[in-house]
């Protein structure tokens, strides 16, 4: 036992300062905040629950301790999710999307309608249709916006969504001079889509220390 103590002391003397410096420089400084504080912050940023949704739907998905262990990032993820007990989006401010989710005809239509849903009423897609042909490995989506018709042939990649569709939508956002633009917060093969002005994005980053980027 004595030899173990001696080894620990020697290790601390030799490597302690360097290890402390490494941790200090490389561990990300995450702002500590209680669940209620995080909830208040999101509301101050303009995030709101949909009708019949409240904080209990967030706590149904994860505990307060879970949210506090991953400040703001876990809450952002759940805010973009579906309320399990009510089968409806928790909020219309943001949307969690898994790129590996193209399984049936209508899935690209759902993408367009969800982007419209979080656009703060600035985008209005009508006459939305898609085709996903698994036998011939082809796909396309079409819609009207502000009286103009668009159709995009999409790259077929099994159940993976064609990411160029989102880039095309962002170009339409710029073309139609909306005050906001789509942002993206990567989560591996999934992302959180949001719709913000430059000032809103700057404030979001400042208070949450998260880093969404323009799509």
C-alpha positions as CSV (number, residue, x, y, z in Angstrom):
1,X,0.0,0.0,0.0
2,X,2.9,2.3,0.9
3,X,4.4,1.8,-2.6
4,X,1.1,2.8,-4.2
5,X,1.0,6.1,-2.3
6,X,4.6,6.8,-3.2
7,X,3.8,6.1,-6.9
8,X,0.8,8.4,-6.8
9,X,2.8,11.2,-5.2
10,X,5.6,10.9,-7.8
11,X,3.1,10.8,-10.7
12,X,1.4,14.0,-9.3
13,X,4.7,15.8,-9.0
14,X,5.9,14.8,-12.5
15,X,2.7,15.0,-14.5
16,X,0.2,17.0,-12.3
17,X,1.0,20.5,-13.6
18,X,1.0,19.4,-17.3
19,X,-2.2,17.5,-16.9
20,X,-3.9,20.5,-15.2
21,X,-2.8,22.7,-18.0
22,X,-4.1,20.3,-20.6
23,X,-7.5,20.0,-18.9
24,X,-7.7,23.8,-18.4
25,X,-6.9,24.5,-22.1
26,X,-8.9,21.7,-23.7
27,X,-12.0,20.9,-21.7
28,X,-14.8,23.0,-23.1
29,X,-16.2,25.5,-20.7
30,X,-19.9,24.7,-20.5
31,X,-22.1,27.2,-18.7
32,X,-23.7,25.5,-15.7
33,X,-27.4,26.1,-15.4
34,X,-30.4,24.5,-13.8
35,X,-33.1,23.1,-15.9
36,X,-35.4,26.0,-15.0
37,X,-32.7,28.5,-15.8
38,X,-32.2,26.9,-19.2
39,X,-35.9,26.9,-19.8
40,X,-36.1,30.6,-19.0
41,X,-33.2,31.3,-21.3
42,X,-34.9,29.6,-24.2
43,X,-38.2,31.4,-23.6
44,X,-36.3,34.7,-23.5
45,X,-34.7,33.8,-26.9
46,X,-38.3,33.5,-28.3
47,X,-38.8,29.7,-28.1
48,X,-42.3,28.7,-27.3
49,X,-44.2,25.5,-26.7
50,X,-47.0,24.4,-29.0
51,X,-50.5,24.2,-27.7
52,X,-51.0,21.5,-25.1
53,X,-47.3,21.2,-24.6
54,X,-45.4,22.2,-21.4
55,X,-42.2,21.5,-19.6
56,X,-43.5,18.1,-18.4
57,X,-43.2,16.9,-22.0
58,X,-39.5,17.8,-21.9
59,X,-39.2,16.0,-18.5
60,X,-41.0,12.9,-20.0
61,X,-38.0,12.6,-22.4
62,X,-35.2,13.3,-19.9
63,X,-34.7,14.2,-16.3
64,X,-33.7,17.6,-14.9
65,X,-30.3,16.0,-14.0
66,X,-29.9,15.0,-17.7
67,X,-30.5,18.5,-18.9
68,X,-28.1,19.9,-16.3
69,X,-25.4,17.5,-17.3
70,X,-25.6,18.7,-20.9
71,X,-26.6,22.4,-20.5
72,X,-28.6,23.8,-23.4
73,X,-27.5,21.2,-25.9
74,X,-29.9,18.5,-24.7
75,X,-32.7,21.0,-24.2
76,X,-32.2,22.3,-27.7
77,X,-32.4,18.8,-29.0
78,X,-35.6,18.0,-27.2
79,X,-37.2,21.4,-28.1
80,X,-36.8,20.2,-31.7
81,X,-38.4,16.9,-31.0
82,X,-41.9,15.3,-30.9
83,X,-43.8,15.1,-27.6
84,X,-44.1,11.3,-27.1
85,X,-47.3,11.4,-25.2
86,X,-49.1,13.8,-27.6
87,X,-47.5,12.9,-31.0
88,X,-47.0,16.5,-32.0
89,X,-43.9,18.8,-32.2
90,X,-42.9,20.3,-28.9
91,X,-42.3,23.6,-30.7
92,X,-42.4,25.3,-34.1
93,X,-39.1,27.1,-33.5
94,X,-36.8,24.2,-34.6
95,X,-36.9,20.7,-35.9
96,X,-34.7,17.6,-35.4
97,X,-34.1,15.7,-38.6
98,X,-32.3,12.4,-39.2
99,X,-30.8,12.3,-42.7
100,X,-31.3,8.5,-42.8
101,X,-35.1,8.6,-42.9
102,X,-36.2,8.4,-46.5
103,X,-38.3,5.3,-46.4
104,X,-41.6,6.0,-48.1
105,X,-43.1,8.3,-50.7
106,X,-44.1,11.5,-49.0
107,X,-41.0,11.7,-46.9
108,X,-39.6,14.6,-49.0
109,X,-43.0,16.3,-48.7
110,X,-42.7,16.0,-45.0
111,X,-39.3,17.7,-45.1
112,X,-40.7,20.7,-47.0
113,X,-43.7,21.0,-44.7
114,X,-41.4,20.9,-41.6
115,X,-39.1,23.6,-43.0
116,X,-42.2,25.7,-43.7
117,X,-43.4,25.0,-40.1
118,X,-40.3,26.4,-38.5
119,X,-39.9,29.4,-40.9
120,X,-41.9,31.8,-38.6
121,X,-44.6,32.1,-41.3
122,X,-42.1,33.5,-43.9
123,X,-42.2,30.6,-46.3
124,X,-45.4,29.2,-47.8
125,X,-45.0,26.1,-49.8
126,X,-48.1,24.9,-51.8
127,X,-48.8,22.1,-54.3
128,X,-46.0,20.0,-52.7
129,X,-45.4,16.6,-54.3
130,X,-42.6,14.0,-54.3
131,X,-41.7,10.7,-55.9
132,X,-39.4,8.1,-54.4
133,X,-38.9,5.1,-56.6
134,X,-36.9,2.4,-54.8
135,X,-37.0,0.1,-57.8
136,X,-35.6,2.5,-60.3
137,X,-33.6,4.4,-57.6
138,X,-34.9,7.9,-58.5
139,X,-36.5,10.7,-56.5
140,X,-37.8,14.2,-57.0
141,X,-39.7,16.8,-55.1
142,X,-41.8,19.8,-56.4
143,X,-43.7,22.7,-55.0
144,X,-44.9,26.2,-55.5
145,X,-43.7,29.2,-53.5
146,X,-44.9,32.8,-54.1
147,X,-46.4,31.8,-57.4
148,X,-43.3,30.1,-58.8
149,X,-43.0,26.4,-59.4
150,X,-39.9,24.4,-58.6
151,X,-38.9,20.8,-59.2
152,X,-35.7,19.2,-57.9
153,X,-34.4,15.9,-59.1
154,X,-32.7,14.3,-56.1
155,X,-29.9,11.9,-55.7
156,X,-31.2,8.5,-54.6
157,X,-29.1,6.9,-51.8
158,X,-31.2,4.3,-50.2
159,X,-32.8,5.8,-47.1
160,X,-30.5,8.8,-47.0
161,X,-31.9,12.3,-47.8
162,X,-30.2,14.3,-50.5
163,X,-28.6,17.2,-48.6
164,X,-28.6,19.4,-51.7
165,X,-32.4,19.9,-51.3
166,X,-31.7,21.9,-48.1
167,X,-29.1,24.0,-49.8
168,X,-31.6,24.7,-52.6
169,X,-34.2,25.7,-50.1
170,X,-31.8,28.1,-48.4
171,X,-31.1,29.7,-51.9
172,X,-34.9,30.2,-52.2
173,X,-34.9,31.9,-48.8
174,X,-32.3,34.4,-50.0
175,X,-34.2,34.9,-53.3
176,X,-37.4,35.7,-51.5
177,X,-35.8,38.1,-49.1
178,X,-37.0,36.7,-45.8
179,X,-35.7,38.3,-42.6
180,X,-34.5,34.9,-41.3
181,X,-32.4,32.1,-42.7
182,X,-32.1,28.4,-41.9
183,X,-29.4,27.4,-39.5
184,X,-28.1,23.9,-38.8
185,X,-26.7,22.3,-35.6
186,X,-25.0,19.0,-36.4
187,X,-25.6,15.9,-34.2
188,X,-23.8,13.2,-36.1
189,X,-26.1,11.9,-38.8
190,X,-28.9,14.1,-37.6
191,X,-29.2,17.9,-37.3
192,X,-31.4,20.5,-35.7
193,X,-32.8,23.0,-38.2
194,X,-33.7,26.4,-37.0
195,X,-34.7,29.7,-38.6
196,X,-33.0,32.9,-37.3
197,X,-32.0,36.4,-38.2
198,X,-28.3,37.3,-37.8
199,X,-29.0,39.1,-34.6
200,X,-31.0,36.1,-33.2
201,X,-28.2,33.7,-34.1
202,X,-25.6,35.9,-32.5
203,X,-27.6,36.1,-29.3
204,X,-28.4,32.4,-29.3
205,X,-24.6,31.6,-29.5
206,X,-23.8,34.1,-26.8
207,X,-26.2,32.9,-24.1
208,X,-26.1,29.1,-24.8
209,X,-22.5,28.7,-25.9
210,X,-23.8,26.4,-28.7
211,X,-22.7,26.9,-32.3
212,X,-25.4,26.5,-34.9
213,X,-24.2,27.6,-38.4
214,X,-26.0,28.9,-41.5
215,X,-27.2,26.1,-43.6
